[in-house]
């Protein structure tokens, strides 16, 4: 679906959710952390009962929705039950994908701004898959969980701290999964690098970097009613952090033995943003809140650091940066993937390991041997299928495959509601820091004390997985 909340209303919510109190003793700005309502417990390690066939309803069939339907049509153990959007073009495209895959057509919900509510109230749904514009993500997800449905939400799942806390509390209270559809944690390089890190090849990982550096000039006009550029016009900070932040948090075991403590952010002045606005609308903007380039630095409880950047209005090659720096090795994805090691830990893995130096990347032959040895088990299992079905080179398929795999086998999801909260919160928290002269801001503990219950991030695996 599309037109449910005006962009100006979103901006007001965003600003309201950034209320803070200054602590003069240490200079750190702190936001309100609501107490967990009585009777609720955390969702750390939560697993629902196994679902034999995952019945899915899709809401939002614009730029990405039909592709998601196509992927689900190729995942065993799923049934696409319902499709919803105001624009029937996306619905028709999705129906064609189902037909080509030998699946029955789904029921259709369209014609009004509230049609999605009828879809959500169905009794034969296990999962509501939300692919609308940003401003409608949280309202739909909250309603769906209240109706007893698990939810999967496109990025960013929430835009304000208020929305984030609502999602956390509703997931805890209803005991329903609330997962953000962050596809970049499933890209092949990130998955393989994560496996290497978990096997100790980098030693102790001390620092990670990520970004969303993507000149969107060719795409602005594809966003309905100019909603995405208007969001940047009205809101300051890293408004789209999760593609770079997600992989960094996973490799650092965030809320699985470590937690995010403090963020400091700054930005440049706005130049490319106002120019894009004038190009799209033909008018000079009265104001433009977001700086062109935003940088955020986060420090963790265990003394690790993360660097995240955002720029969508200036010309530069696409990059999510993704770097992992440890005491024994280094990984870098952009502009050219590469690894650097001191050598000893690769003695039984790559040829000529004795020649390795931390000053240089390993050779192409050495990298090929390394990746063959440490290809992530999930990539080894479904990587070729993912490439064939597609979705950003295959990572979208792996994301959906893993969601279905965990639901069918009654396992904890790879990304829980606290991942959603932490990764989305960088947006409002970076805004608070920037608007207070780059002051440090305390990162809320969305687990409310449960961040150390699980030791280390791992993908759950079933002993006897369903076919």
N, C-alpha and C positions, 0 to 999 in steps of 0.2 A: 504494500500500500504506500501512498505517498502523502497527501496533504492533511496531516492531522494536527500539527502544532506550528504556529507561525515562527519564522526565524527570530523575530524580535522577542517573542516570549521565551525562546531558548536562551537568548542572550541575558534576559532578566534572571532566569533560573541560574545560569552560570555565575553571574555576579553575586547573587544571593548566597550561593553555596560556597563562596570564597570568604565568608566572614571569618575573622581571625582574632586572636588575642595575643598581645606581645608580652613575652616574659623578659623583663628587664635584667634579670640575674645573669642570663647567658646569651641574650640577643637572638634567641631562636623563636620564630613565630610558630604557634601551635593552633591547630584547628580543633574543633569539638569532636571528641570520640564518644559517641553515645554508648551507654551501658547496654550490654546484651539483655534484651527483654527476658523477663522471668519465664522459665520453661524452655527456652531455646538452648541448643548446644551447637558447637561448631560443626563444620562440614569437612574437616580434615580427614582424608581417607574415606569419605562417604561412598558407599556403593549401594545402589538400589537392587531390588530383586531382578534376576535376569529376564530379559524380554525376548521371546522367541523370534518374533517378527516385529521390527521397529516400524511403526506406522507414523508417517510424517506429513505435516501440513506446512506449506511454504507461504510466507507472507512477504510480498515484495518481489516482483519479477521484472525489474528494470535491467541495469547493467550487468549484475552478477547472478541474479536469481535463476534464470533459465539454465545457466551453466551448473548450478548446484543441483537442480532437478536432474540434469543429464548424468551427473556423477552418481547420484543416488540410484538411478535406473540401472547402474552397472555394479552396484554393491549388493552382494547376497544378503538375504535376511531382511530386506526392507520392502516397504510398500508405500508409494506416494499416494496419499489419500485425497489431499485437497490442495488447491492453488488459489491464491488471492492477490489481486491487484486492481487498481482503478483502470489501468490501461490493458486492454485485452490482447494487445500485440505480444506482450511477454507471456501471457497465459497460453496463447496459441502456439508460440514457439516451444514452450515447455511441453505441451501436449504432443507435439511432433517428436520431441526427444523420447518421450515415454513410448510412443507407438513404434518408433524405430528400434527400440530396445526390447520390443515384445511385451511391454507392460500395458495394462489397461489405462485408459484415460482417467484423470482425477476429477473429482467434483470441483466446481468453479464457484468462487465468491468474488463478486465485483459489483459495481454500480453505486456504491456509497462509501463515505469515509469510515463507516463503522462495520462494513462487511466482514472485516477481519475478526471481529468479536464473535460472529456466528461460526466462523471456522474454529476458533479456539474452544468454543463450548461443545464441540462434538465429543461424543463418548468414545469414539474409536481412534483416538490420537494418543501417541506416546511422546511425541516430540514436535514442538513448534520451532520452525527454522526461520529466523527473522532476517530478511535481507532488504530492509527499507532504507530510506535516508536516515542519517544519524539521529535526528531529533525524535524519531518515533521508536527507536530501539527499546529504551527502558519502559515506556508506558505499555507496549505490547508484551514485553517479557514479564512484567509484574502481573498483568492480568492473566497471562497464560499459567504462571505458577499458581496463582490463586485458584485457577480452574483445574489444578491437578496435573499439569503438563510439565515435562522437562523442556528446557529452552536452550537453543543455540543461537547466538546473536552475532551478527557481523560487527566488525571493528569500526569505530570504538563502540563498545556496548553501552557506555554511559559517558556523559559530558560534564557532570557536576558531582561534587562530593555528596550532595543530597541524593542524587540518583544512585550513586555507588552504594551508599549505606542502605538505601531502600532495597536494592538487589540482594545485598548480603543478608539483610534481615529476613527478607521474604524467602530466600532459598533456605536459610536455617529453619525458619518456622514451618514451611511447607514440606521440607525434606525432599525438594526437587532439585535436580541438577540445573545449574545455570552456568553455561560455558560460553566463552567468547570464541568466535571463529577466527583465531589468529593463525593464518596459514603459514607464515614465514618460519615458525618453529619446526615445520615439517619439510623445509627445503633440504635438498640432498646434502649440501655442504654443511649446513647447520646440524643436521642429524648425525652425520659422520663425525664432525668435530665434537659434538656432545658425547658420542660414544668414546672417542679418544680421551676426552677429559675424564669421563667416568672410569676409564681404565688406567688413569694416572699418567698418561703420556706428557701432560703439560706440567706435572708436578702439582703444586698448589696454585690454583687459578686465583690471581689477585685482582685482575682488572678485565672489564669487557666493554666493548663499544658497539653502538648501533645507531641507526638513523633512518629517516625517510627523506631522502634528497631526490626529488622527482619534479622536474619542470612540467607542470600540468597545463601549460598553455594550449596544447592540442586537444585537451579534454574538458576545459571549463564549460563549454556550451552543451556538453552531454549531461550535465547535472540539472535535473528538473528545477525550473524556476530559479536557477543560479544559487541553489541553497548552499553549496560547499564554499564558494568564494564569499558569499555573504557571511557564513560562519566565521571565516578568517577576518572579515571586515569588522565584525562585532566582538570578537574574542581574542585575547592576547595569550601567548604562551604556546607550548608545543601541543597543538590541538590534535595531532595524529601520531602518537608516539609508539604504538604497540608493535609495529613490524620490527623495529630495531630493539625495543625494550624486552620483548618476550624471550627471544633466544638468549639475551644477556642474563635475564633473571633465572632461566632454567639452568644454565651452566654454573651459576653461583648458588643454586639450591635455595632460592628465596622462599621463605616460610616453610622450608624443609631443612631447618638447621641454621638458617641465617635470616635476617630481616633487613628491610630498608629503613635507615634511620633518619637521614637528613638530605635535603635537596637544595641546591643553589642553582639559579637559572639567570640567564641574561639574553638579550636579543639585540639585533641591529635596528636601525630605523626602518620604516616602511617606505619602499620605493617601488619594487616590482609589484607588490600587492595593489597599490592604488592604480598603477598603470594597467594591470589586468582588469580592474574594475571598470576603468574608462573604456578599455577595448571592448568589453562585453556589453556595457550599458550605454556607452556613448556619453556618459556624464562624469564629471569630476566627483569623487566621493567627498561627502562632507567631513568624513574622518575615516581612518583605517587603523584599527586597534593593533593588529598583529604585525610585529616586525618581520622582515623578510627571512632572517635566519635566527633560529633559536637554539641555544645550547643549554643543556642541563647536566649537572654533575650530582651524583648520588653516592653517599657513603653508607656502608652496611654495618650491622652490629659487630661482625667479625673483622672489620677493618679492610673490607674490599671496596672497590670503586667501580662506578659505571658512568659512561659518558654517552649522552644521547643528543642528536641534532635533528633539526627539521627545517626544510626549505622547499617550497613547492612553487615558487614564483620566478626563480632565476635560472638562466641556462647553465646546465652542467650535466654530465653523464649521470644516469640513474645510479643510486648507491644506497644500500642499507648498511654500509660500512662493515659491520660485523667483524670484530676483532676479539680474540681471546688471548690474554697474556698471562703466562704462568711462570713458575720458578724454573721450569725445565724446557719450556717450549712456547711457541707463538703460532696463532692461526690468523689469516687475513683473507677475506673474501673478495673485496673490491679494491681496485678495478680488476685485479688478476688474482684468482685464488692461489694461495700458497701457504706452506708450513715451514717453520724454522725450529730446529732442535739442536741441542748440544751433542747428541749422538748416542750416548751409552744406552738409553732406553730403547733404541731402535736396532740393537745388535742382531736380533733374530728376525727382523722385519724387512729392512731395506738393504740393497747392495751398497757397498762402500760407506757404511755408516761411520767409519773412523774418520772420514773426511768432513763430516758435518760440522758446521759452526753456526752459532746463534746469530752471526752477522749476515747470513745469507739464507735464502729460501732453498729447500731441498730441490733436486732436479725433477724433471717430469717423470723419469723412470722411477725414481725413489718415491715420488708422490703416488704414482699408480700402485706400487707395491704396498704402500702404507694404507691407501684407501681400500684395497682389496682385503687386507688383513682386518681393518677396523670399520668396514662398511656397517652401518647400523643394522641390527637384525630386522627392524621393520622395513627399511629400505631394501634389504636383501629379499624379504618376503614378498613385497608388493610393488617395488620400485618400477619394474618393467610394465606392470599393468597400469600403474599411475601415469607413466609417460604416454601410454596409448590412449587412456581415457582423457587425460589432460587436466587443465586448470592450473595456470601459471607454471607450466612445465611438469606438473604432476603433484606438486605439494598440496594443492587443494583436494585432490583425490585421497591422498594419505590422511589428511585431516579428517575428512568425512568417514573414511574407512575406519580410522581409530575410534571415532565417536560411536559408530555403530558396533564395532567390536566390543567396546567396553560396556555398552548398554546391553548387548545380547548375552554377554558372559557375566554380568553382574559385578563389574569391576569399577574401581575409582576411575574417573575420567583423567586424561592427561592434563587437562587444564580445568581447575576448579573455580569456584566463585571468587576466591581470594586472589588467584592469578588475574582474573578479570578486574578486580578492584584495584590491585596494585598497579597494573599496567595502564589502566585508564586514568588513575589518579594523578599521574604525572602531568596531565593537561591542566587541571585547576591548580595544582600545587606549584607548577612552574609559573603560572600567572601570578600567584600570590608573591612569589619570590621576586619576579621582575618588577611588579608594581610597588615593591618595597625596597627599591634600590639594590636588588639582588641579595636580599637578606636570606640567611638559612631558614628553611621551613622544615619542621619535623614531619616525617612521613608517618601517617597513621598506621597502627598495627590493626589491620582489618580482621585478623584472626582473633583479636582481643585475648592475647596470651597463649595461643595454641601454636605459634610459629615454630616451636622446637619439638613438637610431638613426633614428627617424622624426620628421619635423618637421611637426607639426600634425595634429590628428585630421580625417580625412575618411572618408566612406562610399565604399567601393570600388564601382566601376562597370565592367561588362563592355562591351567594344566591340561584340560581337554577342551579346546576352543570349539565353538559351534561352527559348522561348515557353512 
